Amino acid sequence: MRLGLGGLHWAVGFSLAAMASYAIYALLTRILTETESVDGMLIISAAVAMLTMTPSVITVWETP
């Protein structure tokens, strides 16, 4: 093990971003359970995933 951040690969940022995203998702889910139904929460989760992934999919989509 080395001290400092010099030995870290730049892709470690993806892991940290995924960790932060999951933490925010867990907190928001806990908050939304007070006001939303289960069906509403499923729709919200699907809509957020769709909206965040659409820009990256458009750039690499190939018609089968």
C-alpha positions as CSV (number, residue, x, y, z in Angstrom):
1,M,0.0,0.0,0.0
2,R,1.3,3.4,-1.0
3,L,0.6,6.7,0.8
4,G,-1.0,9.5,-1.2
5,L,-3.2,9.5,-4.3
6,G,-0.5,9.3,-6.9
7,G,-1.0,5.6,-7.4
8,L,-4.7,5.7,-8.1
9,H,-6.0,5.1,-11.6
10,W,-8.4,7.8,-13.0
11,A,-11.2,5.2,-13.4
12,V,-11.5,5.1,-9.6
13,G,-13.6,8.2,-10.1
14,F,-16.3,5.9,-11.7
15,S,-16.5,3.8,-8.6
16,L,-16.7,6.8,-6.3
17,A,-19.5,8.3,-8.6
18,A,-21.4,5.0,-8.5
19,M,-21.1,4.9,-4.7
20,A,-22.4,8.5,-4.3
21,S,-25.2,7.8,-6.8
22,Y,-26.4,4.8,-4.9
23,A,-26.2,6.6,-1.6
24,I,-28.4,9.4,-3.0
25,Y,-30.8,6.8,-4.4
26,A,-31.1,5.1,-1.0
27,L,-31.7,8.4,0.8
28,L,-34.3,9.6,-1.7
29,T,-36.1,6.2,-1.7
30,R,-36.4,6.4,2.1
31,I,-37.7,10.0,1.9
32,L,-40.2,9.2,-0.9
33,T,-41.7,6.2,1.0
34,E,-43.6,8.7,3.1
35,T,-45.4,10.4,0.2
36,E,-45.3,8.0,-2.8
37,S,-46.9,4.6,-3.5
38,V,-44.8,1.6,-4.5
39,D,-46.1,1.9,-8.1
40,G,-45.1,5.6,-8.2
41,M,-41.7,4.9,-6.9
42,L,-41.1,2.2,-9.6
43,I,-42.2,4.7,-12.3
44,I,-39.9,7.4,-10.9
45,S,-37.0,5.0,-10.7
46,A,-37.5,3.9,-14.3
47,A,-38.0,7.5,-15.6
48,V,-34.8,8.8,-13.9
49,A,-32.8,5.9,-15.3
50,M,-34.2,6.4,-18.8
51,L,-33.5,10.1,-18.8
52,T,-30.0,9.8,-17.5
53,M,-29.0,7.0,-19.9
54,T,-30.7,8.3,-23.1
55,P,-27.9,10.8,-24.0
56,S,-25.2,8.1,-23.9
57,V,-27.3,5.6,-25.8
58,I,-28.0,8.0,-28.6
59,T,-24.3,8.4,-29.3
60,V,-23.5,4.7,-29.7
61,W,-26.8,3.2,-31.0
62,E,-26.6,1.0,-34.1
63,T,-29.7,-0.3,-35.7
64,P,-29.8,-4.1,-35.7
